[in-house]
Amino acid sequence: MDFTEVLQTRRSIRKYLETPIKDEVIKRILHAAQLSPTWAHKQGQRVIVVRDPAVCNQLKDTIGQKWTETVPNFLVVCIEPEQSGIAPNKMEYYPVDAAIVMQSMILAATNEGLGTCWIGWFDEPEVRRVLSIPESYRVIGITPLGYPASQPQPKERKKIEDICFDNAFGNRFPV
Ligand SMILES: Cc1cc2nc3c(=O)[nH]c(=O)nc-3n(C[C@H](O)[C@H](O)[C@H](O)COP(=O)(O)O)c2cc1C
């Protein structure tokens, strides 16, 4: 796919097939996580590929969102704030780093014909417990990874001129 097609094809997939994913495909998606930029090049991102059906089921129970029942695998992104982006008196960059990793993997997965869906609503201590993630790590995002059972219609978006400005906030960008 070309890049525009990747952007236009991606959408949140909440129904999955059981079709297994080849290891080389998963590796290409993890490569996207490796190539992601991080604040001060800290590379604090950690990605857990959850493929064991028993662990997958435990994670589903923890997430508690009914639609996840057909999910065959998950990617879980966590990061340690102390070893990542906390600039003194500035922004905390570690969630930004982790979100970029999520988006990179999500787009790489789309390019492979795979479905994903950001999951940001979960019981973080429980996810840590299920996946043996150390307490010093924050779990920032989870996504299913699997072949979509259907391709939902794209959601309506705000217009570019409603969200993007020309030189200063509020100046209409000519599109
Ligand atoms: C940070 C973040 C957290 C999200 N958390 C959830 C979630 O917990 N459960 C869910 O079903 N979708 C979740 N979503 C998916 C959004 O609902 C979805 O991206 C949005 O409705 C746009 O739809 P689209 O992704 O198909 O374009 C989340 C998205 C983002 C960016």
The ligand as a MOL file (V3000), in Angstrom:
LIG
                    3D

  0  0  0     0  0            999 V3000
M  V30 BEGIN CTAB
M  V30 COUNTS 31 33 0 0 0
M  V30 BEGIN ATOM
M  V30 1 C -5.9310 7.0220 23.0310 0
M  V30 2 C -7.0780 6.2160 22.4910 0
M  V30 3 C -7.7540 5.3440 23.3290 0
M  V30 4 C -8.8000 4.5550 22.8510 0
M  V30 5 N -9.4030 3.6610 23.6760 0
M  V30 6 C -10.3660 2.8470 23.1980 0
M  V30 7 C -10.9270 1.8320 24.0290 0
M  V30 8 O -10.5630 1.6760 25.2070 0
M  V30 9 N -11.8670 1.0330 23.4860 0
M  V30 10 C -12.2890 1.1470 22.1840 0
M  V30 11 O -13.1340 0.3680 21.7510 0
M  V30 12 N -11.7500 2.0890 21.3530 0
M  V30 13 C -10.8130 2.9340 21.8350 0
M  V30 14 N -10.2190 3.8700 20.9960 0
M  V30 15 C -10.6130 3.9240 19.5620 0
M  V30 16 C -11.4150 5.1790 19.1760 0
M  V30 17 O -12.7370 5.0470 19.6490 0
M  V30 18 C -11.3740 5.3110 17.6370 0
M  V30 19 O -10.0390 5.4930 17.2250 0
M  V30 20 C -12.2080 6.4960 17.1350 0
M  V30 21 O -13.5690 6.2690 17.4070 0
M  V30 22 C -12.0430 6.7300 15.6330 0
M  V30 23 O -12.3860 5.5690 14.8940 0
M  V30 24 P -11.3540 4.9240 13.8640 0
M  V30 25 O -10.1440 4.5020 14.6670 0
M  V30 26 O -12.0610 3.7330 13.2690 0
M  V30 27 O -10.9970 5.9420 12.8430 0
M  V30 28 C -9.1960 4.6720 21.4760 0
M  V30 29 C -8.4910 5.5500 20.6410 0
M  V30 30 C -7.4510 6.2970 21.1270 0
M  V30 31 C -6.6950 7.1940 20.1720 0
M  V30 END ATOM
M  V30 BEGIN BOND
M  V30 1 1 1 2
M  V30 2 1 2 3
M  V30 3 2 2 30
M  V30 4 2 3 4
M  V30 5 1 4 5
M  V30 6 1 4 28
M  V30 7 2 5 6
M  V30 8 1 6 7
M  V30 9 1 6 13
M  V30 10 2 7 8
M  V30 11 1 7 9
M  V30 12 1 9 10
M  V30 13 2 10 11
M  V30 14 1 10 12
M  V30 15 2 12 13
M  V30 16 1 13 14
M  V30 17 1 14 15
M  V30 18 1 14 28
M  V30 19 1 15 16
M  V30 20 1 16 17
M  V30 21 1 16 18
M  V30 22 1 18 19
M  V30 23 1 18 20
M  V30 24 1 20 21
M  V30 25 1 20 22
M  V30 26 1 22 23
M  V30 27 1 23 24
M  V30 28 2 24 25
M  V30 29 1 24 26
M  V30 30 1 24 27
M  V30 31 2 28 29
M  V30 32 1 29 30
M  V30 33 1 30 31
M  V30 END BOND
M  V30 END CTAB
M  END
